[in-house]
Amino acid sequence: MKSIIVPVDFSACSDNALELAVNLAREWGGILQLVHVYPSSIHNAEASLLPQNRTSVSSRTRLELMAKKVREKADGAFHVEAHFIRDFVPEGIAFAVKRYQGDIVVMGTHEPDGLEQKWKGTHTSRILDVVNVPVIAVPPDAKTSIPEYLLLAMDDHTDTEGEPFEVMREWKAKLGYGLGAFTIKKTAFNTQASQPEPIALGDDLLDYRDEVDHTNTIQGILHEAAWSDADWLVLIHKKRNPIGKLFHTGVTEHVVASTAIPVLIFRK
């Protein structure tokens, strides 16, 4: 892991995500990239060269002060860079991922509500649609320590030879976490989860795999995460078209909005 992109908006939510990113950077090394996207009517992420008003200057100052504090925490264990970008939030973050060769995005789950969410989607889903790297969505009160146990939600179409599994093998070797997986089997009535059995997937990536009966996929995922006492939940996100987003909120958005633990999201 060479470059961790951390969007910051100076809220308590993004502060919590930053704390987790700092802990990951200590383990991985590399560069922690602090990115503040200043909303602009000019659709150009390079527009930071334009004259700034007082608010943008204040944001730049806060970003530099934040970077200074993180460098003190790093104490040479990893590098810290700060970037001020003028653009819409998802596009600005996508620009940062590409420009600074981000390997992962660690972000707080500060979500819009009402019509904005229905029409545009949540911040998390909008960013997932425009970046091609894994995203860790961190709830405001989530634990920020290095995870000891991850839980992967799978379906019958999950490709166990795809990029997410290659990344998880690499991280497991580096961080030493346990990894379990489960598949939701939708039924008319909920039944008690079966006793998980150890199973080898590839080179023993999974410590166990389970099948869970539940009437609702989202509730089944949340129930299994709580039952297993996982530190992180892992999801494979499927991108949907704009019409689908307007009339239906996806599994990823629901789970991220409802869980109290970080969610590691890979884009399918």
N, C-alpha and C positions, 0 to 999 in steps of 0.2 A: 504494500500500500504506500503510494508515494505522495498523493495529494488529496487532502480531505477538504471539501468545500463546506463551509458553515455559514448559511445565511443568517444575518443578525439584524434585528430591528429594535434592539435595546429594551425589549420586553422581558418579563420574568420567564416567559415561555422559551424565548430564544436563548436566554442565559442558561437554562437547564440543558438545552441541546448542546450548547457550547461546552458545558462542564463534561458531558459525556464524550464529546469530540476530543477534548484535551486528554482524557484518560485513554482513549483509543490511540491518540498520537504518541503518548508515552510508550505504548506497547509496540506500535508500528514504526515510529520514527517518521521521516518524510517532512512534508510541509502542511501546516494548518492554514487554510486560506479563509480569512474572515471576509465576507462579502455583504456589503450593505447596498441594497438596491433602492435608490431614491426615485419615487414615482415621477415620471416625466411625460409630458404630452408629445415629446419628440421620440419616435420609435427607433432610437439608435443608442446602443449600449456604449458607444464611444463618445457620447455627448458630454462627458464630464469636463471637456475642455471649454464648454460654454460658461459665460458668467453665472455665478451662483448667487442666490438670494441668501438672506440670513439663516433661513431654516436649513438649507443644504450645507452651508458652512458649519453650522452647529453640529449637523450629523457627521460631517467629516472629522470634526474635532473629537466627538465622542468615539468614533471608530478608531482613531489613532490612540486615544487613551485606553480603549479596550485592548487594542493590540499590544500596547506597552505592558499592561497587567498580565496578559497571557504569556508574553515573552518571559516575564519574571517567573511565572509558574513553570514554564518549560525548562528553565535552567539549563539550556543547551541540549535537552533531550530531543527536541525537534525544532524546526524553523517555523516562524509565524509571519504571514504577510497579510496586509489589509488592502481591500479594493473597494472603491466607491464607484458605483455604476448608476447611470441614469437610464431607466427603462421601466416597463411594467415588470412586476416581480417574477413571474415564471420565465419570461424571455431574458431578463437580466441574469437570473441564476443559470439558465441554459448557456448564455454567453460566457459566464464565468467558468462553467464546466469545460467548455470547449477551449477557451483562451488559456486557462491555467491548468489544463490537462487533468481535470478532476477524476479521481477513481471512485469517489463516493460522495454523496451529499448527506450531511447530518443536520436536520432541521426540526424546529419546534412545531407542534401541531396547533397553530393559531388559526382557526378556521372561521370563514364568514358564515353567516346564517341567512335564513329567509330567501328572498328572491335572488340575491347575488349568488348564493350557493346553488340554487336550482338552475340558474341560467348559465353561470360560468363554471360551476363545479367548485370543490374545495381547493384551497391552496395546494394541498398535497397532491390531489389528483391532477391539477393543472400542471404542476411541476413534473409529475411522472410522465405526462404526455409529451414533454419537450426535452427531457434529458434521457440519455441512454446508459446511465450508470445506476448502481443500486442506491436506494434512498433509505436512511434510517429516520423514521418519524418518531419524535420524542414527546410524549405528553408532558404537561407542565410539572406534575409531581412525580414523574417516573424516577426510578433509581438510576444513577449515572455511573455506577461501578461497572467494571468489565464483567460481561455475562458469564455465568457458569453453565447455564442450560438454555438452549434454544429449542423452540417447537415449530416445526414446519407444517403448514396446512397444504395438503395436496388434493388433487382431484384425479379422476381416471385418465385424464389426458396429460398429466404432468410428465415432461420429458426428463427422466433421471440422468440423461447424459448431456444435458444442456449446460449453458454457461453458469446459471445459479449454483449448480452442484459443484462445478469446478472451483468457483469462488469460495463456497462453504468448506470444501476440502482444504483449501489453502488457509482459510481463517482458523479452522479447527486445529490445524497443525501449529499455527502461530499462537492462538489464544488458549487452546486446550479445553474448549467448552464441550459439554455433552450435547447431542442433537437427537431429538425424537421427531417423529412425523405421524400424521394421522390423515385419514380421508373421511369426509363427511358422506354418509349414505342417507339420503333423504327418505323418510318413511312417514306413514300416516300418524304414528304414535312414537313418542320418545321412549327409548329403552336405555337401560344402564350401560355405560361404556364397558366394553370387554376388557379383560386383563391384558395389558400390552405384553407382547412377546418380542424378545430380541430378534433382530433380523439384520442381515448384512446387505448393504446396497453398494455395489461397486466394491471399493476397497474399505469396507466397514465404515462408511460415512455415518450411517444411522445407528444409534444405540437401541432404538426400538421403533416399530411401526404399528399403528393401531387403526381400526376402522370404527367410526362412531356413528350410531343411528340418531338422527335428529330430524324434526319436521322443518327446521329453518337453518339454512347454511350459516348465516351470520351468527345467530345465537349458538349454534353448535360450535363454531370456532371460538367464540368468547367463553363458552362453558368449558371447553377442553383446555384453553389457556389457563383459566382459573384453577381448574381441577389439577392440572399438572404442575402448578406453581412455577411456570417457566419465567425466565428473566427477560427474554425477548420472544416475540412471535415473528415468524417468517412467512411472507406471502409472495405469490407469483401474480403480478398485476397484469390484467388483460386490458389493453387500450380499447375504448369504445368510441363510436362515432358521436358527433355533436347532438344528433337527434336522440340517440340512446341516453346521453347524459341528461337531456332536458326532461325526459319522462321516467328515468329510472336511475337512482343512485346505486352505484356498484358496491360489491362486497368490500373492496379495499377501503373506500370512503367510510362506510358504516363501521368497520372494525377499528380503523384508526381513530374515529371520533368517539368510540365507546370503550376502548381498552385503556388500562392504566399503566401498561408496560410499553417499552419501545417496540416498534414494528420495523423489521428489516424487509424492504420491498424490492423485489427484482421485477423488471419489466419483461413481459413475454414477447 
